[in-house]
Amino acid sequence: MKILFLYFLIVNSLAFIIAGYDKYLAIKNKYRIPENTLFAFAAFGGSVGLLLAMLLFRHKTSKSSFIAKFSVIFLIQIVLVIARLNDKI
């Protein structure tokens, strides 16, 4: 269980940092981090970190296509967690 917690801590921290860095690149009009990279971090468990970065840095919050795709990833993860919790009860 400690390894799983450490994994999610690292993935969410990286997702947060990468989204923050992408916002910095956007402000500086530099080459950006691909959205698929952000989605990959979210899909591999970094959705909370990415969500926090989106809210804190106000990054990608006005792009409806990004919000829609991120929401699908996040909802799938919620369904999987609930299904897993129901198996343990």
C-alpha positions in Angstrom: 0.0 0.0 0.0 2.9 2.4 0.7 4.3 1.8 -2.8 0.9 2.6 -4.3 0.7 5.8 -2.3 4.2 6.8 -3.3 3.4 6.1 -6.9 0.3 8.4 -6.9 2.2 11.0 -5.0 5.0 11.1 -7.6 2.6 10.9 -10.6 0.4 13.7 -9.3 3.4 15.9 -8.4 4.8 15.4 -11.9 1.4 16.2 -13.5 1.1 19.4 -11.4 4.7 20.5 -12.2 4.4 19.7 -15.9 1.0 21.6 -16.2 2.6 24.5 -14.4 5.6 24.5 -16.7 3.3 24.4 -19.7 1.5 27.4 -18.4 4.8 29.2 -18.1 5.7 28.2 -21.7 2.3 29.5 -22.8 3.0 32.9 -21.2 6.4 33.1 -22.8 5.1 32.0 -26.2 7.5 29.1 -26.3 7.1 25.5 -27.6 4.4 23.9 -25.5 4.0 20.5 -23.9 1.6 18.4 -26.0 -1.9 17.9 -24.6 -1.5 14.2 -25.0 1.4 14.3 -22.5 -0.9 16.0 -20.0 -3.6 13.4 -20.7 -1.2 10.6 -20.3 -0.2 11.8 -16.8 -3.8 12.1 -15.9 -4.6 8.7 -17.2 -1.8 7.1 -15.3 -3.1 8.5 -12.0 -2.1 12.1 -12.1 -5.6 13.5 -12.6 -5.8 15.2 -9.2 -2.4 16.9 -9.7 -3.5 18.1 -13.1 -6.8 19.3 -11.8 -5.1 21.3 -9.0 -2.7 22.8 -11.5 -5.5 23.7 -13.9 -7.3 25.5 -11.0 -4.3 27.1 -9.4 -2.6 28.3 -12.6 -5.9 28.8 -14.5 -4.4 26.7 -17.3 -6.5 25.0 -19.9 -9.7 26.0 -18.1 -11.2 27.8 -21.0 -10.4 25.2 -23.6 -13.6 23.1 -23.7 -12.1 20.2 -25.7 -9.4 19.8 -23.1 -11.9 20.0 -20.3 -14.1 17.4 -22.0 -11.3 14.9 -22.5 -9.9 15.4 -19.0 -13.4 14.9 -17.6 -13.8 11.6 -19.3 -10.4 10.4 -17.9 -11.4 11.6 -14.4 -14.9 10.0 -14.5 -13.4 6.7 -15.6 -11.0 6.8 -12.7 -13.8 7.6 -10.3 -15.9 4.6 -11.6 -12.9 2.3 -11.3 -12.2 3.4 -7.7 -15.8 3.0 -6.7 -15.9 -0.5 -8.4 -12.7 -1.4 -6.5 -14.1 -0.2 -3.2 -17.3 -2.2 -3.8 -15.3 -5.4 -4.3 -13.6 -4.9 -0.9 -16.8 -4.3 1.0 
